[in-house]
Amino acid sequence: MVLKQGMEMALVGTAIGIVLAFLLFRGLRTVLYGVQSTDLATLSVASMLLLVVAFAASYIPAWRATQVDPVIALREE
């Protein structure tokens, strides 16, 4: 559940970011050196990198939560 929610947020954020990058490409032209703002390879690599980081950030807490005995977690106050 934690992993699913984390990845859903990351995918929505990535999709919004890609759409905004295409919409604001004229303003991005001054910031990017040697790369076009509509370069699909650059956008896809950056998006995949962000999704991998989001997966790791969601997976580690989810894995730790599975290591706790539910009875002990519910019993403690």
N, CA, C, O and CB atoms as a CASP TS submission, in Angstrom:
PFRMAT TS
TARGET T0000
AUTHOR 0000-0000-0000
METHOD Language model
MODEL 1
PARENT N/A
ATOM      1  N   MET     1       0.826  -1.178   0.000  1.00  0.00           N
ATOM      2  CA  MET     1       0.000   0.000   0.000  1.00  0.00           C
ATOM      3  C   MET     1       0.881   1.256   0.000  1.00  0.00           C
ATOM      4  O   MET     1       0.612   2.207  -0.735  1.00  0.00           O
ATOM      5  CB  MET     1      -0.945  -0.010   1.209  1.00  0.00           C
ATOM      6  N   VAL     2       1.919   1.255   0.818  1.00  0.00           N
ATOM      7  CA  VAL     2       2.824   2.401   0.878  1.00  0.00           C
ATOM      8  C   VAL     2       3.536   2.567  -0.456  1.00  0.00           C
ATOM      9  O   VAL     2       3.669   3.682  -0.962  1.00  0.00           O
ATOM     10  CB  VAL     2       3.851   2.233   2.022  1.00  0.00           C
ATOM     11  N   LEU     3       3.983   1.482  -1.012  1.00  0.00           N
ATOM     12  CA  LEU     3       4.690   1.521  -2.291  1.00  0.00           C
ATOM     13  C   LEU     3       3.762   1.994  -3.412  1.00  0.00           C
ATOM     14  O   LEU     3       4.165   2.791  -4.259  1.00  0.00           O
ATOM     15  CB  LEU     3       5.267   0.134  -2.627  1.00  0.00           C
ATOM     16  N   LYS     4       2.541   1.512  -3.416  1.00  0.00           N
ATOM     17  CA  LYS     4       1.578   1.905  -4.441  1.00  0.00           C
ATOM     18  C   LYS     4       1.271   3.396  -4.366  1.00  0.00           C
ATOM     19  O   LYS     4       1.250   4.077  -5.392  1.00  0.00           O
ATOM     20  CB  LYS     4       0.289   1.098  -4.296  1.00  0.00           C
ATOM     21  N   GLN     5       1.038   3.900  -3.178  1.00  0.00           N
ATOM     22  CA  GLN     5       0.735   5.320  -3.027  1.00  0.00           C
ATOM     23  C   GLN     5       1.922   6.198  -3.416  1.00  0.00           C
ATOM     24  O   GLN     5       1.750   7.235  -4.057  1.00  0.00           O
ATOM     25  CB  GLN     5       0.321   5.616  -1.593  1.00  0.00           C
ATOM     26  N   GLY     6       3.098   5.789  -3.035  1.00  0.00           N
ATOM     27  CA  GLY     6       4.292   6.554  -3.383  1.00  0.00           C
ATOM     28  C   GLY     6       4.518   6.606  -4.878  1.00  0.00           C
ATOM     29  O   GLY     6       4.851   7.658  -5.423  1.00  0.00           O
ATOM     30  N   MET     7       4.339   5.475  -5.548  1.00  0.00           N
ATOM     31  CA  MET     7       4.556   5.436  -6.987  1.00  0.00           C
ATOM     32  C   MET     7       3.442   6.161  -7.747  1.00  0.00           C
ATOM     33  O   MET     7       3.692   6.749  -8.799  1.00  0.00           O
ATOM     34  CB  MET     7       4.655   3.991  -7.459  1.00  0.00           C
ATOM     35  N   GLU     8       2.216   6.123  -7.220  1.00  0.00           N
ATOM     36  CA  GLU     8       1.141   6.876  -7.865  1.00  0.00           C
ATOM     37  C   GLU     8       1.449   8.364  -7.853  1.00  0.00           C
ATOM     38  O   GLU     8       1.281   9.049  -8.862  1.00  0.00           O
ATOM     39  CB  GLU     8      -0.200   6.608  -7.171  1.00  0.00           C
ATOM     40  N   MET     9       1.903   8.861  -6.702  1.00  0.00           N
ATOM     41  CA  MET     9       2.252  10.281  -6.611  1.00  0.00           C
ATOM     42  C   MET     9       3.417  10.617  -7.540  1.00  0.00           C
ATOM     43  O   MET     9       3.417  11.668  -8.182  1.00  0.00           O
ATOM     44  CB  MET     9       2.605  10.654  -5.162  1.00  0.00           C
ATOM     45  N   ALA    10       4.400   9.738  -7.611  1.00  0.00           N
ATOM     46  CA  ALA    10       5.553   9.984  -8.478  1.00  0.00           C
ATOM     47  C   ALA    10       5.154   9.985  -9.950  1.00  0.00           C
ATOM     48  O   ALA    10       5.638  10.814 -10.720  1.00  0.00           O
ATOM     49  CB  ALA    10       6.635   8.933  -8.232  1.00  0.00           C
ATOM     50  N   LEU    11       4.278   9.069 -10.348  1.00  0.00           N
ATOM     51  CA  LEU    11       3.839   9.015 -11.741  1.00  0.00           C
ATOM     52  C   LEU    11       3.008  10.236 -12.118  1.00  0.00           C
ATOM     53  O   LEU    11       3.160  10.780 -13.211  1.00  0.00           O
ATOM     54  CB  LEU    11       3.037   7.746 -11.991  1.00  0.00           C
ATOM     55  N   VAL    12       2.138  10.662 -11.220  1.00  0.00           N
ATOM     56  CA  VAL    12       1.339  11.860 -11.493  1.00  0.00           C
ATOM     57  C   VAL    12       2.250  13.083 -11.602  1.00  0.00           C
ATOM     58  O   VAL    12       2.087  13.901 -12.507  1.00  0.00           O
ATOM     59  CB  VAL    12       0.275  12.076 -10.384  1.00  0.00           C
ATOM     60  N   GLY    13       3.195  13.205 -10.692  1.00  0.00           N
ATOM     61  CA  GLY    13       4.122  14.331 -10.733  1.00  0.00           C
ATOM     62  C   GLY    13       4.984  14.329 -11.979  1.00  0.00           C
ATOM     63  O   GLY    13       5.247  15.383 -12.559  1.00  0.00           O
ATOM     64  N   THR    14       5.425  13.154 -12.393  1.00  0.00           N
ATOM     65  CA  THR    14       6.232  13.046 -13.606  1.00  0.00           C
ATOM     66  C   THR    14       5.413  13.425 -14.837  1.00  0.00           C
ATOM     67  O   THR    14       5.897  14.137 -15.717  1.00  0.00           O
ATOM     68  CB  THR    14       6.788  11.622 -13.755  1.00  0.00           C
ATOM     69  N   ALA    15       4.183  12.948 -14.895  1.00  0.00           N
ATOM     70  CA  ALA    15       3.321  13.277 -16.037  1.00  0.00           C
ATOM     71  C   ALA    15       3.056  14.781 -16.105  1.00  0.00           C
ATOM     72  O   ALA    15       3.108  15.372 -17.184  1.00  0.00           O
ATOM     73  CB  ALA    15       1.987  12.509 -15.944  1.00  0.00           C
ATOM     74  N   ILE    16       2.777  15.393 -14.972  1.00  0.00           N
ATOM     75  CA  ILE    16       2.552  16.842 -14.936  1.00  0.00           C
ATOM     76  C   ILE    16       3.824  17.584 -15.365  1.00  0.00           C
ATOM     77  O   ILE    16       3.757  18.562 -16.110  1.00  0.00           O
ATOM     78  CB  ILE    16       2.116  17.293 -13.512  1.00  0.00           C
ATOM     79  N   GLY    17       4.966  17.118 -14.896  1.00  0.00           N
ATOM     80  CA  GLY    17       6.231  17.743 -15.256  1.00  0.00           C
ATOM     81  C   GLY    17       6.535  17.660 -16.735  1.00  0.00           C
ATOM     82  O   GLY    17       7.030  18.625 -17.317  1.00  0.00           O
ATOM     83  N   ILE    18       6.248  16.526 -17.356  1.00  0.00           N
ATOM     84  CA  ILE    18       6.492  16.372 -18.791  1.00  0.00           C
ATOM     85  C   ILE    18       5.559  17.279 -19.596  1.00  0.00           C
ATOM     86  O   ILE    18       5.978  17.919 -20.560  1.00  0.00           O
ATOM     87  CB  ILE    18       6.305  14.899 -19.216  1.00  0.00           C
ATOM     88  N   VAL    19       4.295  17.324 -19.189  1.00  0.00           N
ATOM     89  CA  VAL    19       3.342  18.202 -19.885  1.00  0.00           C
ATOM     90  C   VAL    19       3.772  19.659 -19.756  1.00  0.00           C
ATOM     91  O   VAL    19       3.744  20.401 -20.737  1.00  0.00           O
ATOM     92  CB  VAL    19       1.913  18.015 -19.322  1.00  0.00           C
ATOM     93  N   LEU    20       4.166  20.071 -18.562  1.00  0.00           N
ATOM     94  CA  LEU    20       4.623  21.449 -18.370  1.00  0.00           C
ATOM     95  C   LEU    20       5.902  21.741 -19.146  1.00  0.00           C
ATOM     96  O   LEU    20       6.084  22.852 -19.644  1.00  0.00           O
ATOM     97  CB  LEU    20       4.846  21.725 -16.892  1.00  0.00           C
ATOM     98  N   ALA    21       6.778  20.766 -19.253  1.00  0.00           N
ATOM     99  CA  ALA    21       8.013  20.967 -20.022  1.00  0.00           C
ATOM    100  C   ALA    21       7.696  21.228 -21.492  1.00  0.00           C
ATOM    101  O   ALA    21       8.322  22.077 -22.127  1.00  0.00           O
ATOM    102  CB  ALA    21       8.941  19.739 -19.888  1.00  0.00           C
ATOM    103  N   PHE    22       6.722  20.496 -22.029  1.00  0.00           N
ATOM    104  CA  PHE    22       6.338  20.728 -23.417  1.00  0.00           C
ATOM    105  C   PHE    22       5.616  22.063 -23.585  1.00  0.00           C
ATOM    106  O   PHE    22       5.783  22.733 -24.603  1.00  0.00           O
ATOM    107  CB  PHE    22       5.455  19.592 -23.914  1.00  0.00           C
ATOM    108  N   LEU    23       4.820  22.450 -22.599  1.00  0.00           N
ATOM    109  CA  LEU    23       4.081  23.711 -22.699  1.00  0.00           C
ATOM    110  C   LEU    23       4.982  24.938 -22.538  1.00  0.00           C
ATOM    111  O   LEU    23       4.739  25.979 -23.148  1.00  0.00           O
ATOM    112  CB  LEU    23       2.984  23.746 -21.652  1.00  0.00           C
ATOM    113  N   LEU    24       6.006  24.809 -21.725  1.00  0.00           N
ATOM    114  CA  LEU    24       6.872  25.949 -21.414  1.00  0.00           C
ATOM    115  C   LEU    24       8.226  25.855 -22.109  1.00  0.00           C
ATOM    116  O   LEU    24       9.222  26.367 -21.597  1.00  0.00           O
ATOM    117  CB  LEU    24       7.075  26.052 -19.915  1.00  0.00           C
ATOM    118  N   PHE    25       8.270  25.207 -23.265  1.00  0.00           N
ATOM    119  CA  PHE    25       9.562  24.941 -23.902  1.00  0.00           C
ATOM    120  C   PHE    25      10.297  26.213 -24.305  1.00  0.00           C
ATOM    121  O   PHE    25      11.527  26.208 -24.357  1.00  0.00           O
ATOM    122  CB  PHE    25       9.364  24.072 -25.118  1.00  0.00           C
ATOM    123  N   ARG    26       9.594  27.292 -24.588  1.00  0.00           N
ATOM    124  CA  ARG    26      10.287  28.522 -24.979  1.00  0.00           C
ATOM    125  C   ARG    26      11.063  29.121 -23.811  1.00  0.00           C
ATOM    126  O   ARG    26      12.175  29.616 -23.996  1.00  0.00           O
ATOM    127  CB  ARG    26       9.288  29.546 -25.520  1.00  0.00           C
ATOM    128  N   GLY    27      10.495  29.082 -22.627  1.00  0.00           N
ATOM    129  CA  GLY    27      11.193  29.592 -21.452  1.00  0.00           C
ATOM    130  C   GLY    27      12.343  28.696 -21.035  1.00  0.00           C
ATOM    131  O   GLY    27      13.341  29.175 -20.496  1.00  0.00           O
ATOM    132  N   LEU    28      12.215  27.397 -21.281  1.00  0.00           N
ATOM    133  CA  LEU    28      13.273  26.458 -20.920  1.00  0.00           C
ATOM    134  C   LEU    28      14.461  26.537 -21.872  1.00  0.00           C
ATOM    135  O   LEU    28      15.560  26.101 -21.529  1.00  0.00           O
ATOM    136  CB  LEU    28      12.727  25.045 -20.899  1.00  0.00           C
ATOM    137  N   ARG    29      14.252  27.080 -23.045  1.00  0.00           N
ATOM    138  CA  ARG    29      15.327  27.162 -24.032  1.00  0.00           C
ATOM    139  C   ARG    29      16.528  27.948 -23.518  1.00  0.00           C
ATOM    140  O   ARG    29      17.666  27.642 -23.875  1.00  0.00           O
ATOM    141  CB  ARG    29      14.813  27.797 -25.306  1.00  0.00           C
ATOM    142  N   THR    30      16.287  28.954 -22.685  1.00  0.00           N
ATOM    143  CA  THR    30      17.387  29.764 -22.162  1.00  0.00           C
ATOM    144  C   THR    30      18.152  29.047 -21.055  1.00  0.00           C
ATOM    145  O   THR    30      19.303  29.386 -20.781  1.00  0.00           O
ATOM    146  CB  THR    30      16.858  31.089 -21.643  1.00  0.00           C
ATOM    147  N   VAL    31      17.532  28.067 -20.420  1.00  0.00           N
ATOM    148  CA  VAL    31      18.157  27.352 -19.304  1.00  0.00           C
ATOM    149  C   VAL    31      18.957  26.143 -19.783  1.00  0.00           C
ATOM    150  O   VAL    31      19.989  25.806 -19.203  1.00  0.00           O
ATOM    151  CB  VAL    31      17.094  26.904 -18.303  1.00  0.00           C
ATOM    152  N   LEU    32      18.484  25.501 -20.828  1.00  0.00           N
ATOM    153  CA  LEU    32      19.112  24.276 -21.320  1.00  0.00           C
ATOM    154  C   LEU    32      20.204  24.607 -22.327  1.00  0.00           C
ATOM    155  O   LEU    32      19.980  25.370 -23.267  1.00  0.00           O
ATOM    156  CB  LEU    32      18.065  23.345 -21.956  1.00  0.00           C
ATOM    157  N   TYR    33      21.376  24.037 -22.129  1.00  0.00           N
ATOM    158  CA  TYR    33      22.515  24.270 -23.022  1.00  0.00           C
ATOM    159  C   TYR    33      22.814  23.001 -23.796  1.00  0.00           C
ATOM    160  O   TYR    33      23.152  21.976 -23.203  1.00  0.00           O
ATOM    161  CB  TYR    33      23.767  24.731 -22.228  1.00  0.00           C
ATOM    162  N   GLY    34      22.696  23.057 -25.101  1.00  0.00           N
ATOM    163  CA  GLY    34      23.023  21.914 -25.944  1.00  0.00           C
ATOM    164  C   GLY    34      21.941  20.862 -26.003  1.00  0.00           C
ATOM    165  O   GLY    34      22.142  19.808 -26.607  1.00  0.00           O
ATOM    166  N   VAL    35      20.798  21.117 -25.391  1.00  0.00           N
ATOM    167  CA  VAL    35      19.691  20.166 -25.393  1.00  0.00           C
ATOM    168  C   VAL    35      18.430  20.921 -25.754  1.00  0.00           C
ATOM    169  O   VAL    35      18.152  21.985 -25.201  1.00  0.00           O
ATOM    170  CB  VAL    35      19.543  19.450 -24.014  1.00  0.00           C
ATOM    171  N   GLN    36      17.677  20.373 -26.672  1.00  0.00           N
ATOM    172  CA  GLN    36      16.406  21.000 -27.011  1.00  0.00           C
ATOM    173  C   GLN    36      15.390  20.695 -25.912  1.00  0.00           C
ATOM    174  O   GLN    36      15.468  19.653 -25.261  1.00  0.00           O
ATOM    175  CB  GLN    36      15.893  20.505 -28.395  1.00  0.00           C
ATOM    176  N   SER    37      14.453  21.593 -25.709  1.00  0.00           N
ATOM    177  CA  SER    37      13.473  21.404 -24.647  1.00  0.00           C
ATOM    178  C   SER    37      12.502  20.273 -24.957  1.00  0.00           C
ATOM    179  O   SER    37      11.867  19.741 -24.046  1.00  0.00           O
ATOM    180  CB  SER    37      12.708  22.685 -24.415  1.00  0.00           C
ATOM    181  N   THR    38      12.378  19.903 -26.209  1.00  0.00           N
ATOM    182  CA  THR    38      11.479  18.803 -26.577  1.00  0.00           C
ATOM    183  C   THR    38      12.254  17.521 -26.872  1.00  0.00           C
ATOM    184  O   THR    38      11.739  16.641 -27.561  1.00  0.00           O
ATOM    185  CB  THR    38      10.636  19.193 -27.796  1.00  0.00           C
ATOM    186  N   ASP    39      13.453  17.401 -26.375  1.00  0.00           N
ATOM    187  CA  ASP    39      14.276  16.209 -26.580  1.00  0.00           C
ATOM    188  C   ASP    39      13.703  15.057 -25.765  1.00  0.00           C
ATOM    189  O   ASP    39      13.781  15.061 -24.537  1.00  0.00           O
ATOM    190  CB  ASP    39      15.758  16.476 -26.187  1.00  0.00           C
ATOM    191  N   LEU    40      13.132  14.079 -26.443  1.00  0.00           N
ATOM    192  CA  LEU    40      12.459  12.969 -25.763  1.00  0.00           C
ATOM    193  C   LEU    40      13.430  12.092 -24.976  1.00  0.00           C
ATOM    194  O   LEU    40      13.074  11.577 -23.916  1.00  0.00           O
ATOM    195  CB  LEU    40      11.712  12.119 -26.773  1.00  0.00           C
ATOM    196  N   ALA    41      14.635  11.918 -25.475  1.00  0.00           N
ATOM    197  CA  ALA    41      15.605  11.074 -24.766  1.00  0.00           C
ATOM    198  C   ALA    41      15.963  11.684 -23.417  1.00  0.00           C
ATOM    199  O   ALA    41      16.025  10.976 -22.412  1.00  0.00           O
ATOM    200  CB  ALA    41      16.879  10.879 -25.614  1.00  0.00           C
ATOM    201  N   THR    42      16.197  12.984 -23.389  1.00  0.00           N
ATOM    202  CA  THR    42      16.545  13.651 -22.134  1.00  0.00           C
ATOM    203  C   THR    42      15.385  13.621 -21.151  1.00  0.00           C
ATOM    204  O   THR    42      15.581  13.347 -19.967  1.00  0.00           O
ATOM    205  CB  THR    42      16.966  15.095 -22.397  1.00  0.00           C
ATOM    206  N   LEU    43      14.178  13.899 -21.632  1.00  0.00           N
ATOM    207  CA  LEU    43      13.005  13.861 -20.759  1.00  0.00           C
ATOM    208  C   LEU    43      12.744  12.461 -20.207  1.00  0.00           C
ATOM    209  O   LEU    43      12.389  12.308 -19.038  1.00  0.00           O
ATOM    210  CB  LEU    43      11.780  14.351 -21.513  1.00  0.00           C
ATOM    211  N   SER    44      12.919  11.448 -21.044  1.00  0.00           N
ATOM    212  CA  SER    44      12.656  10.090 -20.579  1.00  0.00           C
ATOM    213  C   SER    44      13.707   9.618 -19.578  1.00  0.00           C
ATOM    214  O   SER    44      13.371   8.947 -18.602  1.00  0.00           O
ATOM    215  CB  SER    44      12.602   9.135 -21.760  1.00  0.00           C
ATOM    216  N   VAL    45      14.969   9.959 -19.806  1.00  0.00           N
ATOM    217  CA  VAL    45      16.017   9.561 -18.857  1.00  0.00           C
ATOM    218  C   VAL    45      15.824  10.261 -17.516  1.00  0.00           C
ATOM    219  O   VAL    45      15.945   9.632 -16.465  1.00  0.00           O
ATOM    220  CB  VAL    45      17.415   9.882 -19.426  1.00  0.00           C
ATOM    221  N   ALA    46      15.526  11.543 -17.547  1.00  0.00           N
ATOM    222  CA  ALA    46      15.301  12.281 -16.301  1.00  0.00           C
ATOM    223  C   ALA    46      14.069  11.761 -15.573  1.00  0.00           C
ATOM    224  O   ALA    46      14.071  11.642 -14.348  1.00  0.00           O
ATOM    225  CB  ALA    46      15.147  13.781 -16.586  1.00  0.00           C
ATOM    226  N   SER    47      13.026  11.454 -16.320  1.00  0.00           N
ATOM    227  CA  SER    47      11.809  10.920 -15.701  1.00  0.00           C
ATOM    228  C   SER    47      12.058   9.558 -15.075  1.00  0.00           C
ATOM    229  O   SER    47      11.607   9.291 -13.961  1.00  0.00           O
ATOM    230  CB  SER    47      10.686  10.818 -16.732  1.00  0.00           C
ATOM    231  N   MET    48      12.770   8.702 -15.784  1.00  0.00           N
ATOM    232  CA  MET    48      13.052   7.369 -15.247  1.00  0.00           C
ATOM    233  C   MET    48      13.931   7.450 -14.006  1.00  0.00           C
ATOM    234  O   MET    48      13.735   6.686 -13.062  1.00  0.00           O
ATOM    235  CB  MET    48      13.727   6.498 -16.308  1.00  0.00           C
ATOM    236  N   LEU    49      14.887   8.358 -13.996  1.00  0.00           N
ATOM    237  CA  LEU    49      15.736   8.534 -12.826  1.00  0.00           C
ATOM    238  C   LEU    49      14.906   8.970 -11.626  1.00  0.00           C
ATOM    239  O   LEU    49      15.085   8.450 -10.525  1.00  0.00           O
ATOM    240  CB  LEU    49      16.841   9.559 -13.111  1.00  0.00           C
ATOM    241  N   LEU    50      14.008   9.912 -11.832  1.00  0.00           N
ATOM    242  CA  LEU    50      13.142  10.362 -10.747  1.00  0.00           C
ATOM    243  C   LEU    50      12.219   9.248 -10.261  1.00  0.00           C
ATOM    244  O   LEU    50      11.964   9.139  -9.062  1.00  0.00           O
ATOM    245  CB  LEU    50      12.316  11.560 -11.197  1.00  0.00           C
ATOM    246  N   LEU    51      11.721   8.427 -11.166  1.00  0.00           N
ATOM    247  CA  LEU    51      10.851   7.319 -10.764  1.00  0.00           C
ATOM    248  C   LEU    51      11.619   6.248  -9.993  1.00  0.00           C
ATOM    249  O   LEU    51      11.075   5.646  -9.067  1.00  0.00           O
ATOM    250  CB  LEU    51      10.189   6.698 -11.991  1.00  0.00           C
ATOM    251  N   VAL    52      12.862   6.006 -10.360  1.00  0.00           N
ATOM    252  CA  VAL    52      13.689   5.042  -9.614  1.00  0.00           C
ATOM    253  C   VAL    52      13.943   5.543  -8.201  1.00  0.00           C
ATOM    254  O   VAL    52      13.870   4.770  -7.245  1.00  0.00           O
ATOM    255  CB  VAL    52      15.033   4.794 -10.338  1.00  0.00           C
ATOM    256  N   VAL    53      14.241   6.828  -8.060  1.00  0.00           N
ATOM    257  CA  VAL    53      14.461   7.409  -6.729  1.00  0.00           C
ATOM    258  C   VAL    53      13.175   7.352  -5.911  1.00  0.00           C
ATOM    259  O   VAL    53      13.216   7.046  -4.719  1.00  0.00           O
ATOM    260  CB  VAL    53      14.960   8.874  -6.843  1.00  0.00           C
ATOM    261  N   ALA    54      12.037   7.640  -6.535  1.00  0.00           N
ATOM    262  CA  ALA    54      10.754   7.572  -5.831  1.00  0.00           C
ATOM    263  C   ALA    54      10.434   6.139  -5.413  1.00  0.00           C
ATOM    264  O   ALA    54       9.890   5.913  -4.332  1.00  0.00           O
ATOM    265  CB  ALA    54       9.627   8.126  -6.716  1.00  0.00           C
ATOM    266  N   PHE    55      10.771   5.175  -6.266  1.00  0.00           N
ATOM    267  CA  PHE    55      10.552   3.772  -5.913  1.00  0.00           C
ATOM    268  C   PHE    55      11.395   3.391  -4.695  1.00  0.00           C
ATOM    269  O   PHE    55      10.894   2.744  -3.775  1.00  0.00           O
ATOM    270  CB  PHE    55      10.889   2.853  -7.108  1.00  0.00           C
ATOM    271  N   ALA    56      12.653   3.781  -4.685  1.00  0.00           N
ATOM    272  CA  ALA    56      13.520   3.469  -3.544  1.00  0.00           C
ATOM    273  C   ALA    56      13.027   4.157  -2.275  1.00  0.00           C
ATOM    274  O   ALA    56      13.053   3.574  -1.191  1.00  0.00           O
ATOM    275  CB  ALA    56      14.967   3.889  -3.841  1.00  0.00           C
ATOM    276  N   ALA    57      12.578   5.403  -2.421  1.00  0.00           N
ATOM    277  CA  ALA    57      12.080   6.142  -1.256  1.00  0.00           C
ATOM    278  C   ALA    57      10.795   5.532  -0.713  1.00  0.00           C
ATOM    279  O   ALA    57      10.509   5.674   0.476  1.00  0.00           O
ATOM    280  CB  ALA    57      11.844   7.608  -1.618  1.00  0.00           C
ATOM    281  N   SER    58      10.022   4.864  -1.541  1.00  0.00           N
ATOM    282  CA  SER    58       8.796   4.212  -1.086  1.00  0.00           C
ATOM    283  C   SER    58       9.052   2.771  -0.639  1.00  0.00           C
ATOM    284  O   SER    58       8.417   2.286   0.297  1.00  0.00           O
ATOM    285  CB  SER    58       7.748   4.232  -2.196  1.00  0.00           C
ATOM    286  N   TYR    59       9.975   2.098  -1.303  1.00  0.00           N
ATOM    287  CA  TYR    59      10.215   0.687  -1.024  1.00  0.00           C
ATOM    288  C   TYR    59      10.869   0.453   0.335  1.00  0.00           C
ATOM    289  O   TYR    59      10.503  -0.479   1.050  1.00  0.00           O
ATOM    290  CB  TYR    59      11.078   0.095  -2.106  1.00  0.00           C
ATOM    291  N   ILE    60      11.822   1.288   0.687  1.00  0.00           N
ATOM    292  CA  ILE    60      12.559   1.076   1.936  1.00  0.00           C
ATOM    293  C   ILE    60      11.638   1.150   3.156  1.00  0.00           C
ATOM    294  O   ILE    60      11.705   0.249   3.991  1.00  0.00           O
ATOM    295  CB  ILE    60      13.680   2.108   2.068  1.00  0.00           C
ATOM    296  N   PRO    61      10.781   2.168   3.313  1.00  0.00           N
ATOM    297  CA  PRO    61       9.854   2.167   4.454  1.00  0.00           C
ATOM    298  C   PRO    61       8.838   1.025   4.392  1.00  0.00           C
ATOM    299  O   PRO    61       8.452   0.484   5.428  1.00  0.00           O
ATOM    300  CB  PRO    61       9.118   3.494   4.520  1.00  0.00           C
ATOM    301  N   ALA    62       8.407   0.658   3.194  1.00  0.00           N
ATOM    302  CA  ALA    62       7.457  -0.450   3.065  1.00  0.00           C
ATOM    303  C   ALA    62       8.105  -1.760   3.494  1.00  0.00           C
ATOM    304  O   ALA    62       7.473  -2.572   4.170  1.00  0.00           O
ATOM    305  CB  ALA    62       6.944  -0.561   1.617  1.00  0.00           C
ATOM    306  N   TRP    63       9.344  -1.967   3.112  1.00  0.00           N
ATOM    307  CA  TRP    63      10.056  -3.188   3.499  1.00  0.00           C
ATOM    308  C   TRP    63      10.254  -3.238   5.014  1.00  0.00           C
ATOM    309  O   TRP    63      10.075  -4.288   5.632  1.00  0.00           O
ATOM    310  CB  TRP    63      11.420  -3.268   2.780  1.00  0.00           C
ATOM    311  N   ARG    64      10.625  -2.101   5.609  1.00  0.00           N
ATOM    312  CA  ARG    64      10.799  -2.058   7.064  1.00  0.00           C
ATOM    313  C   ARG    64       9.492  -2.348   7.785  1.00  0.00           C
ATOM    314  O   ARG    64       9.495  -2.998   8.830  1.00  0.00           O
ATOM    315  CB  ARG    64      11.341  -0.695   7.497  1.00  0.00           C
ATOM    316  N   ALA    65       8.382  -1.880   7.246  1.00  0.00           N
ATOM    317  CA  ALA    65       7.080  -2.114   7.875  1.00  0.00           C
ATOM    318  C   ALA    65       6.716  -3.596   7.839  1.00  0.00           C
ATOM    319  O   ALA    65       6.020  -4.081   8.731  1.00  0.00           O
ATOM    320  CB  ALA    65       5.990  -1.286   7.178  1.00  0.00           C
ATOM    321  N   THR    66       7.175  -4.312   6.829  1.00  0.00           N
ATOM    322  CA  THR    66       6.864  -5.747   6.764  1.00  0.00           C
ATOM    323  C   THR    66       7.696  -6.550   7.759  1.00  0.00           C
ATOM    324  O   THR    66       7.354  -7.696   8.053  1.00  0.00           O
ATOM    325  CB  THR    66       7.100  -6.277   5.348  1.00  0.00           C
ATOM    326  N   GLN    67       8.754  -5.992   8.273  1.00  0.00           N
ATOM    327  CA  GLN    67       9.614  -6.702   9.210  1.00  0.00           C
ATOM    328  C   GLN    67       9.089  -6.657  10.651  1.00  0.00           C
ATOM    329  O   GLN    67       9.589  -7.387  11.507  1.00  0.00           O
ATOM    330  CB  GLN    67      11.006  -6.122   9.158  1.00  0.00           C
ATOM    331  N   VAL    68       8.098  -5.817  10.926  1.00  0.00           N
ATOM    332  CA  VAL    68       7.550  -5.669  12.274  1.00  0.00           C
ATOM    333  C   VAL    68       6.400  -6.643  12.452  1.00  0.00           C
ATOM    334  O   VAL    68       5.540  -6.773  11.581  1.00  0.00           O
ATOM    335  CB  VAL    68       7.080  -4.211  12.533  1.00  0.00           C
ATOM    336  N   ASP    69       6.392  -7.325  13.585  1.00  0.00           N
ATOM    337  CA  ASP    69       5.296  -8.235  13.904  1.00  0.00           C
ATOM    338  C   ASP    69       4.030  -7.413  14.158  1.00  0.00           C
ATOM    339  O   ASP    69       4.054  -6.522  15.007  1.00  0.00           O
ATOM    340  CB  ASP    69       5.645  -9.123  15.144  1.00  0.00           C
ATOM    341  N   PRO    70       2.921  -7.681  13.448  1.00  0.00           N
ATOM    342  CA  PRO    70       1.722  -6.875  13.595  1.00  0.00           C
ATOM    343  C   PRO    70       1.153  -6.873  15.025  1.00  0.00           C
ATOM    344  O   PRO    70       0.619  -5.862  15.482  1.00  0.00           O
ATOM    345  CB  PRO    70       0.677  -7.368  12.640  1.00  0.00           C
ATOM    346  N   VAL    71       1.271  -7.994  15.716  1.00  0.00           N
ATOM    347  CA  VAL    71       0.753  -8.072  17.085  1.00  0.00           C
ATOM    348  C   VAL    71       1.524  -7.120  17.999  1.00  0.00           C
ATOM    349  O   VAL    71       0.926  -6.427  18.822  1.00  0.00           O
ATOM    350  CB  VAL    71       0.843  -9.520  17.620  1.00  0.00           C
ATOM    351  N   ILE    72       2.825  -7.088  17.857  1.00  0.00           N
ATOM    352  CA  ILE    72       3.641  -6.187  18.671  1.00  0.00           C
ATOM    353  C   ILE    72       3.375  -4.741  18.299  1.00  0.00           C
ATOM    354  O   ILE    72       3.300  -3.886  19.182  1.00  0.00           O
ATOM    355  CB  ILE    72       5.129  -6.509  18.508  1.00  0.00           C
ATOM    356  N   ALA    73       3.233  -4.447  17.030  1.00  0.00           N
ATOM    357  CA  ALA    73       2.981  -3.073  16.590  1.00  0.00           C
ATOM    358  C   ALA    73       1.634  -2.575  17.100  1.00  0.00           C
ATOM    359  O   ALA    73       1.511  -1.408  17.472  1.00  0.00           O
ATOM    360  CB  ALA    73       3.031  -2.981  15.060  1.00  0.00           C
ATOM    361  N   LEU    74       0.638  -3.424  17.123  1.00  0.00           N
ATOM    362  CA  LEU    74      -0.691  -3.017  17.611  1.00  0.00           C
ATOM    363  C   LEU    74      -0.753  -2.936  19.133  1.00  0.00           C
ATOM    364  O   LEU    74      -1.530  -2.154  19.679  1.00  0.00           O
ATOM    365  CB  LEU    74      -1.750  -3.990  17.112  1.00  0.00           C
ATOM    366  N   ARG    75       0.048  -3.726  19.813  1.00  0.00           N
ATOM    367  CA  ARG    75       0.031  -3.780  21.273  1.00  0.00           C
ATOM    368  C   ARG    75       0.700  -2.564  21.901  1.00  0.00           C
ATOM    369  O   ARG    75       0.281  -2.118  22.970  1.00  0.00           O
ATOM    370  CB  ARG    75       0.715  -5.043  21.754  1.00  0.00           C
ATOM    371  N   GLU    76       1.729  -2.021  21.261  1.00  0.00           N
ATOM    372  CA  GLU    76       2.465  -0.912  21.831  1.00  0.00           C
ATOM    373  C   GLU    76       1.677   0.387  21.721  1.00  0.00           C
ATOM    374  O   GLU    76       0.959   0.622  20.749  1.00  0.00           O
ATOM    375  CB  GLU    76       3.814  -0.770  21.148  1.00  0.00           C
ATOM    376  N   GLU    77       1.829   1.213  22.731  1.00  0.00           N
ATOM    377  CA  GLU    77       1.085   2.471  22.759  1.00  0.00           C
ATOM    378  C   GLU    77       1.985   3.645  22.631  1.00  0.00           C
ATOM    379  O   GLU    77       1.518   4.784  22.637  1.00  0.00           O
ATOM    380  CB  GLU    77       0.290   2.592  24.014  1.00  0.00           C
TER
END
